[in-house]
């Protein structure tokens, strides 16, 4: 079982998609900054807040653009993400 399978299982079992850790990061922000494109896409598909910001005021969209993840950028924008 890979990380994407684990994430999908946790989401199916009710994991909170928009919970913040001690540093203020959500699962979506962590997936993007951690290089987990597939998990980031899964979180967006399952309803994660696409307009969440880091403590440095970076958005998920800004982070995805900086990573060069064009498909995720399109996905975020289709869900209403903005800077």
Backbone as a printed PyTorch tensor [residue, N CA C, xyz], in Angstrom:
tensor([[[  0.8540,  -1.1810,   0.0000],
         [  0.0000,   0.0000,   0.0000],
         [  0.8910,   1.2320,   0.0000]],

        [[  0.6670,   2.1360,  -0.9580],
         [  1.4560,   3.3580,  -1.0510],
         [  0.8170,   4.5030,  -0.2920]],

        [[  1.5200,   5.6290,  -0.2730],
         [  1.0310,   6.7970,   0.4500],
         [ -0.3140,   7.2860,  -0.0690]],

        [[ -0.5030,   7.2330,  -1.3840],
         [ -1.7800,   7.6800,  -1.9440],
         [ -2.9130,   6.7740,  -1.4790]],

        [[ -2.6680,   5.4800,  -1.3990],
         [ -3.6790,   4.5440,  -0.8960],
         [ -3.9950,   4.8200,   0.5720]],

        [[ -2.9580,   5.0890,   1.3430],
         [ -3.1600,   5.4000,   2.7640],
         [ -3.9760,   6.6760,   2.9000]],

        [[ -3.6290,   7.6950,   2.1240],
         [ -4.3740,   8.9610,   2.1750],
         [ -5.8310,   8.7490,   1.7920]],

        [[ -6.0740,   7.9880,   0.7360],
         [ -7.4500,   7.7240,   0.2940],
         [ -8.2350,   6.9940,   1.3730]],

        [[ -7.5950,   6.0390,   2.0380],
         [ -8.2620,   5.2980,   3.1170],
         [ -8.6000,   6.2240,   4.2740]],

        [[ -7.6660,   7.0620,   4.6610],
         [ -7.9160,   8.0000,   5.7620],
         [ -9.0510,   8.9640,   5.4290]],

        [[ -9.0780,   9.4390,   4.1990],
         [-10.1520,  10.3460,   3.7840],
         [-11.4900,   9.6320,   3.8190]],

        [[-11.5360,   8.4070,   3.3140],
         [-12.7800,   7.6230,   3.3520],
         [-13.2620,   7.4080,   4.7800]],

        [[-12.3270,   7.3190,   5.7050],
         [-12.6820,   7.0710,   7.1060],
         [-12.9120,   8.3530,   7.8990]],

        [[-12.9520,   9.4780,   7.1970],
         [-13.3400,  10.7250,   7.8520],
         [-12.2210,  11.6420,   8.2910]],

        [[-11.0130,  11.4640,   7.7760],
         [ -9.9200,  12.3630,   8.1420],
         [-10.3070,  13.8040,   7.8070]],

        [[ -9.9070,  14.7140,   8.6470],
         [-10.2040,  16.1300,   8.4540],
         [ -9.2780,  16.7050,   7.3890]],

        [[ -9.8550,  17.2160,   6.3300],
         [ -9.0620,  17.6930,   5.2010],
         [ -8.4360,  19.0590,   5.4290]],

        [[ -8.9870,  19.8390,   6.3220],
         [ -8.5300,  21.2130,   6.4940],
         [ -7.9490,  21.4880,   7.8710]],

        [[ -7.6460,  20.4410,   8.6060],
         [ -7.0460,  20.6010,   9.9270],
         [ -5.6400,  21.1810,   9.7590]],

        [[ -5.2060,  21.9830,  10.7210],
         [ -3.8660,  22.5870,  10.6620],
         [ -2.9630,  21.9410,  11.7100]],

        [[ -1.7010,  21.7940,  11.3440],
         [ -0.7330,  21.2750,  12.3030],
         [ -0.2090,  22.4250,  13.1680]],

        [[  0.7600,  22.1510,  14.0130],
         [  1.2930,  23.1660,  14.9260],
         [  1.9310,  24.3410,  14.1940]],

        [[  2.3240,  24.1370,  12.9440],
         [  2.9290,  25.2090,  12.1560],
         [  1.9300,  25.9010,  11.2440]],

        [[  0.6510,  25.5000,  11.3290],
         [ -0.3980,  26.1360,  10.5500],
         [ -0.6260,  25.5490,   9.1720]],

        [[  0.0020,  24.4220,   8.8810],
         [ -0.1480,  23.7980,   7.5690],
         [ -1.3020,  22.8030,   7.5310]],

        [[ -1.9700,  22.7580,   6.4040],
         [ -3.0310,  21.7720,   6.1820],
         [ -2.4550,  20.6070,   5.3770]],

        [[ -3.1850,  19.4990,   5.2920],
         [ -2.7040,  18.3840,   4.4710],
         [ -2.4070,  18.7950,   3.0300]],

        [[ -3.2230,  19.6830,   2.4380],
         [ -2.9770,  20.1140,   1.0670],
         [ -1.6520,  20.8580,   0.9620]],

        [[ -1.4060,  21.7910,   1.8560],
         [ -0.1520,  22.5340,   1.8270],
         [  1.0360,  21.6040,   2.0270]],

        [[  0.9010,  20.6560,   2.9390],
         [  1.9890,  19.7040,   3.1800],
         [  2.2340,  18.8060,   1.9810]],

        [[  1.1610,  18.3940,   1.3080],
         [  1.3240,  17.5620,   0.1220],
         [  2.0570,  18.3220,  -0.9770]],

        [[  1.7100,  19.5760,  -1.1560],
         [  2.3570,  20.3700,  -2.1990],
         [  3.8260,  20.6150,  -1.8530]],

        [[  4.0940,  21.0820,  -0.6530],
         [  5.4800,  21.3850,  -0.2890],
         [  6.3200,  20.1250,  -0.1400]],

        [[  5.6700,  18.9950,   0.1160],
         [  6.3910,  17.7320,   0.2490],
         [  6.5730,  16.9870,  -1.0560]],

        [[  6.0640,  17.5470,  -2.1480],
         [  6.2570,  16.9230,  -3.4460],
         [  5.3080,  15.7870,  -3.7660]],

        [[  4.1800,  15.7190,  -3.0940],
         [  3.2090,  14.6380,  -3.3040],
         [  2.0710,  15.1160,  -4.1980]],

        [[  2.3530,  15.1990,  -5.4870],
         [  1.3880,  15.7010,  -6.4560],
         [  0.0910,  14.9070,  -6.4420]],

        [[  0.1910,  13.5860,  -6.4190],
         [ -1.0140,  12.7520,  -6.4660],
         [ -1.8870,  12.9490,  -5.2330]],

        [[ -1.2640,  13.0490,  -4.0790],
         [ -2.0350,  13.2530,  -2.8490],
         [ -2.6500,  14.6450,  -2.8390]],

        [[ -1.9290,  15.6430,  -3.3150],
         [ -2.4910,  16.9960,  -3.4090],
         [ -3.7320,  16.9830,  -4.2920]],

        [[ -3.6570,  16.3230,  -5.4320],
         [ -4.8080,  16.2270,  -6.3330],
         [ -5.9750,  15.5130,  -5.6830]],

        [[ -5.6830,  14.4540,  -4.9530],
         [ -6.7250,  13.7020,  -4.2410],
         [ -7.4120,  14.5930,  -3.2180]],

        [[ -6.6380,  15.3410,  -2.4560],
         [ -7.2120,  16.2350,  -1.4460],
         [ -8.1130,  17.2920,  -2.0790]],

        [[ -7.6770,  17.8480,  -3.1890],
         [ -8.5040,  18.8370,  -3.8940],
         [ -9.7940,  18.1820,  -4.3670]],

        [[ -9.6880,  17.0000,  -4.9610],
         [-10.8820,  16.2800,  -5.4320],
         [-11.8660,  15.9970,  -4.3100]],

        [[-11.3530,  15.7490,  -3.1190],
         [-12.2070,  15.3770,  -1.9900],
         [-12.7070,  16.5710,  -1.1900]],

        [[-12.3500,  17.7950,  -1.6360],
         [-12.9420,  18.9720,  -1.0130],
         [-12.0620,  19.7780,  -0.0850]],

        [[-10.7580,  19.5790,  -0.1240],
         [ -9.8780,  20.3930,   0.7120],
         [-10.0150,  21.8630,   0.3140]],

        [[ -9.8450,  22.7410,   1.2690],
         [ -9.9140,  24.1810,   1.0240],
         [ -8.7710,  24.5840,   0.1010]],

        [[ -9.0990,  25.0260,  -1.1070],
         [ -8.0720,  25.3670,  -2.0940],
         [ -7.5250,  26.7770,  -1.9000]],

        [[ -8.1240,  27.5620,  -1.0210],
         [ -7.6630,  28.9270,  -0.7840],
         [ -6.9620,  29.0920,   0.5580]],

        [[ -6.5500,  27.9920,   1.1150],
         [ -5.8180,  28.0260,   2.3740],
         [ -4.4510,  28.6810,   2.1410]],

        [[ -3.9390,  29.3430,   3.1700],
         [ -2.6410,  30.0280,   3.0770],
         [ -1.6960,  29.5310,   4.1640]],

        [[ -0.4150,  29.5780,   3.8390],
         [  0.5980,  29.2820,   4.8420],
         [  0.7180,  30.4830,   5.7720]],

        [[  1.4760,  30.3320,   6.8260],
         [  1.7090,  31.4750,   7.7240],
         [  2.4700,  32.5940,   7.0220]],

        [[  3.1460,  32.2490,   5.9280],
         [  3.8670,  33.2460,   5.1350],
         [  2.9590,  33.8250,   4.0420]],

        [[  1.6710,  33.4930,   4.1100],
         [  0.6310,  33.9920,   3.2010],
         [  0.7330,  33.4500,   1.7770]],

        [[  1.4290,  32.3280,   1.6040],
         [  1.4630,  31.6760,   0.2980],
         [  0.2240,  30.7990,   0.1650]],

        [[ -0.3680,  30.8110,  -1.0170],
         [ -1.5510,  29.9840,  -1.2530],
         [ -1.1390,  28.6430,  -1.8430]],

        [[ -2.0600,  27.7040,  -1.8180],
         [ -1.8260,  26.4200,  -2.4720],
         [ -1.5430,  26.6390,  -3.9510]],

        [[ -2.2390,  27.5850,  -4.5590],
         [ -2.0410,  27.8970,  -5.9710],
         [ -0.6300,  28.4200,  -6.2180]],

        [[ -0.1740,  29.3370,  -5.3920],
         [  1.1760,  29.8860,  -5.5270],
         [  2.2250,  28.7840,  -5.4080]],

        [[  2.0430,  27.9040,  -4.4380],
         [  2.9990,  26.8100,  -4.2280],
         [  3.0000,  25.8420,  -5.4040]],

        [[  1.8330,  25.5270,  -5.9270],
         [  1.7410,  24.6140,  -7.0750],
         [  2.3720,  25.2380,  -8.3140]],

        [[  2.1550,  26.5320,  -8.5020],
         [  2.7810,  27.2230,  -9.6380],
         [  4.2980,  27.1990,  -9.5160]],

        [[  4.8040,  27.4650,  -8.3080],
         [  6.2480,  27.4810,  -8.0810],
         [  6.8630,  26.1020,  -8.3230]],

        [[  6.0980,  25.0500,  -8.0470],
         [  6.5810,  23.6840,  -8.2550],
         [  6.4850,  23.2630,  -9.7210]],

        [[  5.7910,  24.0620, -10.5330],
         [  5.6350,  23.7210, -11.9400],
         [  4.6080,  22.6360, -12.1980]],

        [[  3.6620,  22.4770, -11.2830],
         [  2.6310,  21.4420, -11.3950],
         [  1.4220,  22.0110, -12.1230]],

        [[  1.5180,  22.0630, -13.4330],
         [  0.4990,  22.7130, -14.2580],
         [ -0.8720,  22.0550, -14.1300]],

        [[ -0.9140,  20.7580, -14.0600],
         [ -2.2070,  20.0700, -13.9320],
         [ -2.8700,  20.3920, -12.5890]],

        [[ -2.0840,  20.4180, -11.5180],
         [ -2.6330,  20.7760, -10.2110],
         [ -3.0850,  22.2320, -10.2130]],

        [[ -2.3380,  23.1020, -10.8650],
         [ -2.7350,  24.5110, -10.9710],
         [ -4.1130,  24.6070, -11.6400]],

        [[ -4.2970,  23.8790, -12.7310],
         [ -5.5990,  23.8730, -13.4140],
         [ -6.6850,  23.3370, -12.4930]],

        [[ -6.3850,  22.2690, -11.7790],
         [ -7.3460,  21.6620, -10.8610],
         [ -7.7280,  22.6450,  -9.7600]],

        [[ -6.7350,  23.3060,  -9.1750],
         [ -7.0010,  24.2860,  -8.1210],
         [ -7.8720,  25.4350,  -8.6490]],

        [[ -7.5030,  25.9390,  -9.8130],
         [ -8.2790,  27.0470, -10.3970],
         [ -9.7150,  26.6320, -10.7060]],

        [[ -9.8950,  25.3880, -11.1530],
         [-11.2450,  24.9150, -11.4560],
         [-12.1100,  24.8140, -10.2020]],

        [[-11.4590,  24.7490,  -9.0450],
         [-12.1690,  24.6960,  -7.7580],
         [-12.2610,  26.0620,  -7.0960]],

        [[-11.8310,  27.1160,  -7.8320],
         [-11.9650,  28.4780,  -7.3160],
         [-10.7560,  29.0230,  -6.6050]],

        [[ -9.6040,  28.4000,  -6.7350],
         [ -8.4000,  28.8870,  -6.0600],
         [ -7.9630,  30.2070,  -6.6620]],

        [[ -7.4110,  31.0580,  -5.8120],
         [ -6.8630,  32.3420,  -6.2410],
         [ -5.6780,  32.6740,  -5.3620]],

        [[ -4.9780,  33.7350,  -5.7270],
         [ -3.7730,  34.1480,  -4.9660],
         [ -4.1570,  34.9510,  -3.7630]]])
